[in-house]
Amino acid sequence: MTTVDLLIVGAGELVTMAGGPRRGARLKDPAAIPGGALAAKDGRIVAVGLADEVLAAVRTGPDTCVIDARGRAVIPGFVDPHTHLCFAGDRAEEFALRLGGATYQEIAARGGGILNTVRATREASQVELVTLGLRRLDQLALAGTTTVEVKSGYGLTTEHELKQLRAIREMDRRHPLTVVPTFMGAHEVPPEHRSRPEAYVDLLVEEMLPAVAAEPGLARFADVFTERGVFSVADSRRILQRAKELGFGLKVHADELSDLGGAMLAAEMGAISAEHLLHASDEGLRRLAEAGTVAVCLPGTSFCLMNAPYARARRMVELGCTVALASDYNPGSCPAYSMPFMITLACMHLGLDPSEALAAATINAAAAIGHESEVGSLEVGKLADVVILSSPTHRHIPYHMGMGVVAQVVKQGRLIVDDGRILRR
């Protein structure tokens, strides 16, 4: 019998999300166990199931952390597979402009948008970016996120992109959350290359991607913003092909502002995910389903931009896509990081029910960053990344609009959030 480090008992329901990523009708199945229990040792789950079965299989010792959920729901830690949280500065003034009716494109044409954050991030030191990032990771942990993808893309030179990625690596080293790094030098064409954008594509392919690849572990994925006025389908294909040759997994910001064919490109290139998809066609979505590329929806962006449509998640489910949710946390189009709030928006604007939205924010989100064998569900052998809600069922997550939902957070078997407080980094 194993002596465990962590034992969670007294769950009103224990939502396991067991059985891998979900599509179609199976998206509705949370694989919940009423009155379930969970035990972990050395950061990994060693028993999960009915309380009597778990208690018969393990024993506690003097150092075991025993958590009585007192009838509240226990769920997998949230996985956020799309953020830009490594940045300096803010864009509160642009928010005010949007309230006055300015569009994303109009703000960008005035020198705002991504380029505004590029200026601030270039001026910040790596130490300053790490300090800001660690504070933000604390906020994500308080909201129940235990694994997060973080993109570069506010440097847009070799020097500053490497600085961002090294800062992201340091955040991962110093914070309990799992941080998955993505290189996104193809986030925007920087001002110094506006007159000859093809020269920037050359720089990405010939210098920046090889420089990132030369530092093992600096980035797991490469991402491209495929959109009119940013990177065409042809330029995106060239960048993604080079990234693939260098061993990066692929991601695509696809069909966010127009139906340019980004979803079809992501499927063609074998990308792990296509993200945003507000204007993706049925044919683009079919290609994603056939290719097994995860369709990542970011409802917080539509909410914040106010004049943008929401992604057609219901249609994605009908066409057989693996649908995931993410926050798109960034200083401009979505300064919100709460995955419980994204679940609320998904239920209110994407047509998902609470069980579907939770699957999209856990096991399917893990699949969008290739971590579905490690996180996203509560199964034996996986990391003990667990959230104890403040309510008896997961259906309360969207009902409470993301507020006061998370009571405790366990990361790799350690309690890191208790009663709204960070216990440790």
PAZAFI-755633 format. One record per residue (C-alpha): residue in three letters; x, y, z. Coordinates in nm, 4 decimals, decimal comma. Example, Ala and Ser with C-alpha at 12.3 -4.5 7.8 and 13.67 -1.06 7.14 Angstrom:
% residues 2
R; rest; east; north; up
R; ala; 1,2300; -0,4500; 0,7800 $
R; ser; 1,3670; -0,1060; 0,7140 $
END
This chain:
% residues 425
R; rest; east; north; up
R; met; 0,0000; 0,0000; 0,0000 $
R; thr; 0,1397; 0,3412; -0,1007 $
R; thr; 0,1900; 0,6198; 0,1526 $
R; val; 0,0699; 0,9308; -0,0253 $
R; asp; 0,1664; 1,3003; -0,0026 $
R; leu; -0,1792; 1,4320; -0,0882 $
R; leu; -0,5296; 1,3011; -0,0215 $
R; ile; -0,8452; 1,4822; -0,1264 $
R; val; -1,1724; 1,3474; 0,0148 $
R; gly; -1,5278; 1,4705; 0,0580 $
R; ala; -1,5831; 1,5911; -0,2987 $
R; gly; -1,9416; 1,6740; -0,3904 $
R; glu; -1,8393; 1,5622; -0,7366 $
R; leu; -1,4960; 1,4752; -0,8678 $
R; val; -1,4811; 1,5729; -1,2343 $
R; thr; -1,2103; 1,3579; -1,3920 $
R; met; -1,2401; 1,4377; -1,7670 $
R; ala; -1,0851; 1,0919; -1,8034 $
R; gly; -1,0480; 0,9273; -2,1426 $
R; gly; -0,8664; 1,1858; -2,3499 $
R; pro; -0,9697; 1,4898; -2,5577 $
R; arg; -1,3360; 1,5101; -2,6488 $
R; arg; -1,5272; 1,5682; -2,9731 $
R; gly; -1,8950; 1,5658; -3,0689 $
R; ala; -2,1472; 1,4317; -2,8183 $
R; arg; -1,8679; 1,3129; -2,5900 $
R; leu; -1,7794; 1,6760; -2,5185 $
R; lys; -2,0759; 1,6761; -2,2792 $
R; asp; -1,9344; 1,3953; -2,0618 $
R; pro; -1,7291; 1,5281; -1,7677 $
R; ala; -1,6710; 1,1739; -1,6333 $
R; ala; -1,7752; 1,2918; -1,2867 $
R; ile; -1,7667; 1,0696; -0,9780 $
R; pro; -2,0116; 1,1715; -0,7022 $
R; gly; -1,8324; 1,1719; -0,3680 $
R; gly; -1,4999; 1,0852; -0,5299 $
R; ala; -1,1497; 1,1000; -0,3837 $
R; leu; -0,7969; 1,1460; -0,5177 $
R; ala; -0,4495; 1,0592; -0,3877 $
R; ala; -0,1067; 1,1668; -0,5135 $
R; lys; 0,2573; 1,0945; -0,4448 $
R; asp; 0,5620; 1,2829; -0,5714 $
R; gly; 0,3364; 1,5195; -0,7649 $
R; arg; 0,1470; 1,2536; -0,9601 $
R; ile; -0,1931; 1,0945; -0,9126 $
R; val; -0,1721; 0,7390; -0,7768 $
R; ala; -0,5418; 0,6759; -0,7083 $
R; val; -0,8680; 0,8362; -0,8158 $
R; gly; -1,2246; 0,7092; -0,7957 $
R; leu; -1,4908; 0,6282; -0,5393 $
R; ala; -1,3805; 0,7333; -0,1923 $
R; asp; -1,3999; 0,3825; -0,0442 $
R; glu; -1,1805; 0,2423; -0,3216 $
R; val; -0,9180; 0,5159; -0,2936 $
R; leu; -0,9014; 0,4952; 0,0871 $
R; ala; -0,8593; 0,1169; 0,0646 $
R; ala; -0,5704; 0,1541; -0,1832 $
R; val; -0,3503; 0,4120; -0,0056 $
R; arg; -0,2449; 0,5168; 0,3403 $
R; thr; -0,1568; 0,8544; 0,4890 $
R; gly; 0,1544; 0,9452; 0,6860 $
R; pro; 0,2467; 1,2288; 0,9232 $
R; asp; 0,3428; 1,4523; 0,6280 $
R; thr; 0,0387; 1,3807; 0,4123 $
R; cys; -0,1650; 1,6881; 0,3149 $
R; val; -0,5289; 1,5848; 0,3626 $
R; ile; -0,7891; 1,8166; 0,2075 $
R; asp; -1,1561; 1,7755; 0,2937 $
R; ala; -1,3474; 1,9278; 0,0030 $
R; arg; -1,6581; 1,9463; 0,2273 $
R; gly; -1,9013; 1,8687; -0,0512 $
R; arg; -1,7512; 2,1062; -0,3045 $
R; ala; -1,6591; 2,0107; -0,6596 $
R; val; -1,3067; 1,8934; -0,7449 $
R; ile; -1,1942; 1,9421; -1,1055 $
R; pro; -0,8729; 1,9331; -1,3129 $
R; gly; -0,6641; 2,2510; -1,3070 $
R; phe; -0,7466; 2,4821; -1,5963 $
R; val; -0,5153; 2,4821; -1,8969 $
R; asp; -0,4822; 2,8125; -2,0866 $
R; pro; -0,3333; 2,7309; -2,4300 $
R; his; -0,3060; 3,0861; -2,5700 $
R; thr; -0,1681; 3,3914; -2,3868 $
R; his; 0,0659; 3,6844; -2,4529 $
R; leu; 0,1349; 3,7548; -2,0840 $
R; cys; 0,5040; 3,8467; -2,1271 $
R; phe; 0,4798; 4,2203; -2,1949 $
R; ala; 0,5502; 4,5658; -2,0531 $
R; gly; 0,3206; 4,8673; -2,0441 $
R; asp; -0,0548; 4,8794; -2,0853 $
R; arg; -0,3097; 4,9956; -2,3415 $
R; ala; -0,5779; 5,1530; -2,1251 $
R; glu; -0,5949; 5,4529; -2,3594 $
R; glu; -0,6812; 5,2228; -2,6496 $
R; phe; -0,9598; 5,0697; -2,4444 $
R; ala; -1,1062; 5,4181; -2,4114 $
R; leu; -1,0740; 5,4661; -2,7897 $
R; arg; -1,2640; 5,1422; -2,8495 $
R; leu; -1,5398; 5,2639; -2,6183 $
R; gly; -1,5607; 5,5638; -2,8541 $
R; gly; -1,6096; 5,3342; -3,1528 $
R; ala; -1,2553; 5,2879; -3,2894 $
R; thr; -1,1869; 4,9450; -3,4382 $
R; tyr; -0,8844; 4,7210; -3,3832 $
R; gln; -0,7614; 4,8053; -3,7331 $
R; glu; -0,8123; 5,1829; -3,6880 $
R; ile; -0,6144; 5,1812; -3,3628 $
R; ala; -0,3343; 4,9841; -3,5284 $
R; ala; -0,3254; 5,2318; -3,8207 $
R; arg; -0,2631; 5,5136; -3,5689 $
R; gly; 0,0466; 5,3340; -3,4378 $
R; gly; -0,1322; 5,1665; -3,1491 $
R; gly; -0,2217; 4,8028; -3,0988 $
R; ile; 0,0563; 4,5453; -3,0952 $
R; leu; 0,3223; 4,8018; -3,1923 $
R; asn; 0,2388; 5,0049; -2,8817 $
R; thr; 0,3313; 4,7057; -2,6652 $
R; val; 0,6346; 4,6313; -2,8833 $
R; arg; 0,7804; 4,9720; -2,7930 $
R; ala; 0,7276; 4,9191; -2,4190 $
R; thr; 0,8543; 4,5614; -2,4231 $
R; arg; 1,1694; 4,6507; -2,6159 $
R; glu; 1,2468; 4,9155; -2,3515 $
R; ala; 1,2004; 4,6703; -2,0619 $
R; ser; 1,4876; 4,4568; -1,9333 $
R; gln; 1,4636; 4,0783; -1,9080 $
R; val; 1,4540; 4,1122; -1,5272 $
R; glu; 1,1602; 4,3543; -1,5492 $
R; leu; 0,9703; 4,1175; -1,7805 $
R; val; 1,0272; 3,8280; -1,5387 $
R; thr; 0,9049; 4,0333; -1,2427 $
R; leu; 0,5887; 4,1355; -1,4288 $
R; gly; 0,5337; 3,7827; -1,5540 $
R; leu; 0,5627; 3,6215; -1,2102 $
R; arg; 0,2966; 3,8567; -1,0720 $
R; arg; 0,0674; 3,7680; -1,3599 $
R; leu; 0,1251; 3,3969; -1,3084 $
R; asp; 0,0167; 3,4458; -0,9450 $
R; gln; -0,3102; 3,5944; -1,0712 $
R; leu; -0,3632; 3,3033; -1,3082 $
R; ala; -0,3033; 3,0571; -1,0237 $
R; leu; -0,5592; 3,2355; -0,8067 $
R; ala; -0,8105; 3,1860; -1,0895 $
R; gly; -0,7345; 2,8123; -1,1091 $
R; thr; -0,5000; 2,7939; -1,4076 $
R; thr; -0,2209; 2,5397; -1,3538 $
R; thr; -0,0694; 2,5189; -1,7053 $
R; val; -0,0320; 2,8130; -1,9440 $
R; glu; 0,1130; 2,8721; -2,2878 $
R; val; 0,2991; 3,2044; -2,3249 $
R; lys; 0,3975; 3,3566; -2,6596 $
R; ser; 0,6736; 3,6002; -2,7458 $
R; gly; 0,5905; 3,8457; -3,0232 $
R; tyr; 0,6399; 4,1881; -2,8646 $
R; gly; 1,0098; 4,2060; -2,9492 $
R; leu; 1,0093; 4,1604; -3,3283 $
R; thr; 1,3885; 4,1658; -3,3517 $
R; thr; 1,6175; 3,8716; -3,2876 $
R; glu; 1,7590; 4,0382; -2,9757 $
R; his; 1,4248; 4,1273; -2,8210 $
R; glu; 1,2451; 3,8048; -2,9145 $
R; leu; 1,5260; 3,6075; -2,7469 $
R; lys; 1,4963; 3,8369; -2,4432 $
R; gln; 1,1248; 3,7642; -2,4184 $
R; leu; 1,1705; 3,3880; -2,4556 $
R; arg; 1,4471; 3,3826; -2,1929 $
R; ala; 1,2168; 3,5757; -1,9597 $
R; ile; 0,9415; 3,3190; -2,0219 $
R; arg; 1,1877; 3,0369; -1,9474 $
R; glu; 1,2829; 3,2069; -1,6201 $
R; met; 0,9147; 3,2432; -1,5250 $
R; asp; 0,8719; 2,8688; -1,5751 $
R; arg; 1,1770; 2,7975; -1,3600 $
R; arg; 1,0662; 3,0220; -1,0719 $
R; his; 0,6880; 2,9678; -1,0604 $
R; pro; 0,4911; 2,6514; -0,9756 $
R; leu; 0,2700; 2,6809; -1,2849 $
R; thr; 0,3790; 2,4925; -1,5953 $
R; val; 0,4692; 2,7489; -1,8632 $
R; val; 0,4793; 2,6334; -2,2274 $
R; pro; 0,6781; 2,8756; -2,4497 $
R; thr; 0,5884; 2,9711; -2,8077 $
R; phe; 0,7975; 3,1827; -3,0455 $
R; met; 0,5793; 3,4381; -3,2237 $
R; gly; 0,8150; 3,6704; -3,4043 $
R; ala; 0,5518; 3,6583; -3,6801 $
R; his; 0,3041; 3,8502; -3,4630 $
R; glu; 0,3321; 4,1754; -3,6595 $
R; val; 0,5610; 4,3434; -3,9121 $
R; pro; 0,7730; 4,5912; -3,7110 $
R; pro; 0,7844; 4,9599; -3,8146 $
R; glu; 1,1423; 4,9376; -3,9436 $
R; his; 1,0300; 4,6784; -4,2015 $
R; arg; 0,6967; 4,8343; -4,3023 $
R; ser; 0,8276; 4,9533; -4,6397 $
R; arg; 0,9676; 4,6069; -4,7219 $
R; pro; 0,7716; 4,3461; -4,5235 $
R; glu; 0,9250; 4,0667; -4,7317 $
R; ala; 1,2611; 4,1519; -4,5729 $
R; tyr; 1,1102; 4,0783; -4,2313 $
R; val; 0,9882; 3,7396; -4,3524 $
R; asp; 1,3451; 3,6718; -4,4705 $
R; leu; 1,4731; 3,7717; -4,1263 $
R; leu; 1,2264; 3,5371; -3,9552 $
R; val; 1,3194; 3,2427; -4,1747 $
R; glu; 1,6935; 3,2953; -4,2065 $
R; glu; 1,7913; 3,4411; -3,8670 $
R; met; 1,5239; 3,4511; -3,5955 $
R; leu; 1,3891; 3,0941; -3,6138 $
R; pro; 1,7418; 2,9412; -3,6295 $
R; ala; 1,8515; 3,1596; -3,3363 $
R; val; 1,5596; 3,0373; -3,1229 $
R; ala; 1,6219; 2,6769; -3,2259 $
R; ala; 1,9873; 2,7099; -3,1243 $
R; glu; 1,8865; 2,7378; -2,7556 $
R; pro; 1,7208; 2,4028; -2,6749 $
R; gly; 1,3950; 2,4382; -2,4853 $
R; leu; 1,3569; 2,8106; -2,5515 $
R; ala; 1,0342; 2,7545; -2,7496 $
R; arg; 0,8257; 2,4457; -2,8128 $
R; phe; 0,5997; 2,6007; -3,0790 $
R; ala; 0,6136; 2,8664; -3,3500 $
R; asp; 0,3033; 3,0749; -3,4203 $
R; val; 0,2098; 3,3031; -3,7134 $
R; phe; -0,0577; 3,5752; -3,7370 $
R; thr; -0,2048; 3,4911; -4,0778 $
R; glu; -0,4137; 3,7931; -4,1705 $
R; arg; -0,4510; 4,0694; -4,4294 $
R; gly; -0,1948; 4,3410; -4,3610 $
R; val; 0,0130; 4,1119; -4,1415 $
R; phe; 0,1340; 3,7820; -4,2937 $
R; ser; -0,0242; 3,6440; -4,6107 $
R; val; -0,1006; 3,2747; -4,6522 $
R; ala; 0,2068; 3,2368; -4,8736 $
R; asp; 0,4366; 3,4136; -4,6249 $
R; ser; 0,2842; 3,2189; -4,3363 $
R; arg; 0,3373; 2,8888; -4,5184 $
R; arg; 0,7052; 2,9782; -4,5735 $
R; ile; 0,7556; 3,0691; -4,2047 $
R; leu; 0,5723; 2,7597; -4,0796 $
R; gln; 0,7641; 2,5305; -4,3155 $
R; arg; 1,0974; 2,6629; -4,1846 $
R; ala; 0,9758; 2,6273; -3,8245 $
R; lys; 0,8722; 2,2683; -3,8958 $
R; glu; 1,2143; 2,1901; -4,0435 $
R; leu; 1,3757; 2,3223; -3,7254 $
R; gly; 1,1612; 2,0973; -3,5069 $
R; phe; 0,9006; 2,3389; -3,3711 $
R; gly; 0,5374; 2,2427; -3,3304 $
R; leu; 0,3111; 2,4774; -3,5241 $
R; lys; 0,0321; 2,7128; -3,4256 $
R; val; -0,1624; 2,9637; -3,6364 $
R; his; -0,3576; 3,2793; -3,5503 $
R; ala; -0,6192; 3,1990; -3,8134 $
R; asp; -0,9137; 3,3864; -3,9650 $
R; glu; -0,9434; 3,6329; -3,6780 $
R; leu; -1,0304; 3,9444; -3,8781 $
R; ser; -1,1264; 3,7882; -4,2131 $
R; asp; -1,1647; 3,4491; -4,3826 $
R; leu; -0,8180; 3,4489; -4,5371 $
R; gly; -0,7712; 3,0717; -4,5318 $
R; gly; -0,5719; 3,0493; -4,2107 $
R; ala; -0,7675; 2,7489; -4,0837 $
R; met; -0,7024; 2,5579; -4,4052 $
R; leu; -0,3340; 2,6515; -4,3882 $
R; ala; -0,3118; 2,5241; -4,0283 $
R; ala; -0,4660; 2,1931; -4,1348 $
R; glu; -0,2391; 2,1695; -4,4405 $
R; met; 0,0744; 2,2277; -4,2310 $
R; gly; -0,0264; 1,9818; -3,9588 $
R; ala; -0,0446; 2,2516; -3,6915 $
R; ile; -0,1371; 2,1378; -3,3419 $
R; ser; -0,3880; 2,4236; -3,3176 $
R; ala; -0,5595; 2,7021; -3,5084 $
R; glu; -0,6622; 2,9915; -3,2867 $
R; his; -0,9258; 3,2699; -3,2926 $
R; leu; -1,1234; 3,1452; -3,6009 $
R; leu; -1,3907; 3,4163; -3,5777 $
R; his; -1,4366; 3,4199; -3,9565 $
R; ala; -1,3364; 3,0623; -4,0429 $
R; ser; -1,5485; 2,9013; -4,3145 $
R; asp; -1,7205; 2,5642; -4,2850 $
R; glu; -1,4596; 2,4237; -4,5240 $
R; gly; -1,1787; 2,5556; -4,3045 $
R; leu; -1,3366; 2,3992; -3,9971 $
R; arg; -1,3871; 2,0657; -4,1783 $
R; arg; -1,0177; 2,0632; -4,2685 $
R; leu; -0,9258; 2,1237; -3,9037 $
R; ala; -1,1447; 1,8321; -3,7941 $
R; glu; -0,9944; 1,6018; -4,0585 $
R; ala; -0,6376; 1,7024; -3,9703 $
R; gly; -0,6906; 1,6693; -3,5950 $
R; thr; -0,5882; 2,0324; -3,5454 $
R; val; -0,7424; 2,1707; -3,2257 $
R; ala; -0,9761; 2,4681; -3,2800 $
R; val; -0,8986; 2,7169; -3,0020 $
R; cys; -1,1713; 2,9724; -2,9284 $
R; leu; -1,0933; 3,2964; -2,7428 $
R; pro; -1,4258; 3,4516; -2,6423 $
R; gly; -1,2605; 3,7097; -2,4179 $
R; thr; -1,1212; 3,8837; -2,7264 $
R; ser; -1,4619; 3,9223; -2,8903 $
R; phe; -1,6014; 4,0435; -2,5579 $
R; cys; -1,3274; 4,3056; -2,5162 $
R; leu; -1,3276; 4,4263; -2,8785 $
R; met; -1,7087; 4,4630; -2,8600 $
R; asn; -1,7551; 4,4891; -3,2378 $
R; ala; -1,6127; 4,1461; -3,3277 $
R; pro; -1,8178; 3,8289; -3,3807 $
R; tyr; -1,7724; 3,5209; -3,1641 $
R; ala; -1,6224; 3,2003; -3,3012 $
R; arg; -1,8821; 2,9430; -3,4142 $
R; ala; -1,7972; 2,6821; -3,1534 $
R; arg; -2,1301; 2,5003; -3,1869 $
R; arg; -2,0661; 2,4551; -3,5597 $
R; met; -1,7130; 2,3356; -3,4815 $
R; val; -1,8573; 2,0673; -3,2549 $
R; glu; -2,1059; 1,9641; -3,5250 $
R; leu; -1,8241; 1,9309; -3,7800 $
R; gly; -1,6155; 1,7124; -3,5477 $
R; cys; -1,3495; 1,9606; -3,4348 $
R; thr; -1,1686; 1,9255; -3,1044 $
R; val; -1,2724; 2,2569; -2,9468 $
R; ala; -1,0617; 2,4273; -2,6792 $
R; leu; -1,0906; 2,7536; -2,4864 $
R; ala; -0,8174; 3,0047; -2,4051 $
R; ser; -0,7983; 3,3529; -2,2560 $
R; asp; -0,5766; 3,5323; -2,5128 $
R; tyr; -0,4548; 3,7337; -2,2123 $
R; asn; -0,2739; 4,0379; -2,3569 $
R; pro; -0,2570; 4,4120; -2,2859 $
R; gly; -0,4760; 4,5174; -2,5796 $
R; ser; -0,7564; 4,3031; -2,7112 $
R; cys; -0,8089; 4,0951; -2,3960 $
R; pro; -0,6590; 4,2087; -2,0633 $
R; ala; -0,8459; 3,9244; -1,8898 $
R; tyr; -0,6894; 3,5963; -1,7767 $
R; ser; -0,9661; 3,4170; -1,5848 $
R; met; -1,0509; 3,0802; -1,7395 $
R; pro; -1,3721; 3,0597; -1,5291 $
R; phe; -1,4792; 3,3855; -1,6976 $
R; met; -1,3917; 3,2384; -2,0400 $
R; ile; -1,6182; 2,9440; -1,9539 $
R; thr; -1,8973; 3,1906; -1,8754 $
R; leu; -1,8486; 3,3635; -2,2120 $
R; ala; -1,8347; 3,0277; -2,3913 $
R; cys; -2,1703; 2,9311; -2,2418 $
R; met; -2,3309; 3,2683; -2,3118 $
R; his; -2,1872; 3,3434; -2,6580 $
R; leu; -2,0383; 3,0256; -2,8107 $
R; gly; -2,3319; 2,7917; -2,7498 $
R; leu; -2,1475; 2,5478; -2,5217 $
R; asp; -2,3058; 2,4027; -2,2086 $
R; pro; -2,1127; 2,4054; -1,8763 $
R; ser; -1,9758; 2,0505; -1,9176 $
R; glu; -1,8645; 2,1183; -2,2763 $
R; ala; -1,6990; 2,4457; -2,1801 $
R; leu; -1,5133; 2,2815; -1,8907 $
R; ala; -1,3835; 2,0048; -2,1208 $
R; ala; -1,2691; 2,2756; -2,3638 $
R; ala; -1,0832; 2,4537; -2,0809 $
R; thr; -0,9111; 2,1415; -1,9447 $
R; ile; -0,8464; 1,8233; -2,1445 $
R; asn; -0,9049; 1,9768; -2,4893 $
R; ala; -0,6974; 2,2821; -2,3984 $
R; ala; -0,4172; 2,0479; -2,2932 $
R; ala; -0,4354; 1,8862; -2,6381 $
R; ala; -0,3846; 2,2312; -2,7964 $
R; ile; -0,0345; 2,2436; -2,6444 $
R; gly; 0,0479; 1,8726; -2,6640 $
R; his; 0,0164; 1,8181; -2,2872 $
R; glu; -0,2917; 1,5935; -2,2810 $
R; ser; -0,0893; 1,2985; -2,1494 $
R; glu; 0,0256; 1,5064; -1,8487 $
R; val; -0,2538; 1,7468; -1,7514 $
R; gly; -0,6161; 1,8356; -1,8242 $
R; ser; -0,7754; 1,5369; -1,6507 $
R; leu; -0,7563; 1,3559; -1,3177 $
R; glu; -0,6199; 1,0101; -1,4008 $
R; val; -0,3588; 0,7817; -1,2474 $
R; gly; -0,0096; 0,8750; -1,3667 $
R; lys; -0,0910; 1,2358; -1,4544 $
R; leu; 0,0296; 1,5435; -1,2663 $
R; ala; -0,1815; 1,6170; -0,9592 $
R; asp; -0,3043; 1,9558; -1,0867 $
R; val; -0,6364; 2,0055; -0,9105 $
R; val; -0,8851; 2,2836; -0,8373 $
R; ile; -1,1329; 2,2677; -0,5493 $
R; leu; -1,4251; 2,4928; -0,6337 $
R; ser; -1,6223; 2,6958; -0,3825 $
R; ser; -1,9446; 2,5321; -0,5029 $
R; pro; -2,0865; 2,1758; -0,5200 $
R; thr; -2,0814; 2,1235; -0,9004 $
R; his; -1,8900; 2,2442; -1,2038 $
R; arg; -2,2138; 2,3936; -1,3355 $
R; his; -2,1627; 2,6813; -1,0922 $
R; ile; -1,8541; 2,8016; -1,2836 $
R; pro; -2,0393; 2,9878; -1,5623 $
R; tyr; -2,3274; 3,0789; -1,3310 $
R; his; -2,0995; 3,2867; -1,1066 $
R; met; -1,9510; 3,4722; -1,4064 $
R; gly; -1,5978; 3,3721; -1,3076 $
R; met; -1,6091; 3,5408; -0,9659 $
R; gly; -1,5239; 3,3642; -0,6400 $
R; val; -1,5328; 3,0231; -0,8038 $
R; val; -1,1911; 2,8875; -0,7007 $
R; ala; -1,1307; 2,7950; -0,3356 $
R; gln; -0,8060; 2,5963; -0,3484 $
R; val; -0,5477; 2,5055; -0,6127 $
R; val; -0,3065; 2,2137; -0,6064 $
R; lys; -0,0117; 2,2095; -0,8485 $
R; gln; 0,1851; 1,8855; -0,8835 $
R; gly; 0,0548; 1,7667; -0,5485 $
R; arg; 0,1315; 2,0886; -0,3570 $
R; leu; -0,1350; 2,3264; -0,2269 $
R; ile; -0,0415; 2,6634; -0,3803 $
R; val; -0,3681; 2,8603; -0,3363 $
R; asp; -0,5899; 2,8499; -0,0298 $
R; asp; -0,8877; 3,0733; 0,0380 $
R; gly; -0,7880; 3,3344; -0,2190 $
R; arg; -0,4220; 3,3543; -0,1153 $
R; ile; -0,1019; 3,2402; -0,2855 $
R; leu; 0,0763; 3,0110; -0,0393 $
R; arg; 0,4017; 2,9649; -0,2226 $
R; arg; 0,5857; 3,0088; -0,5472 $
END
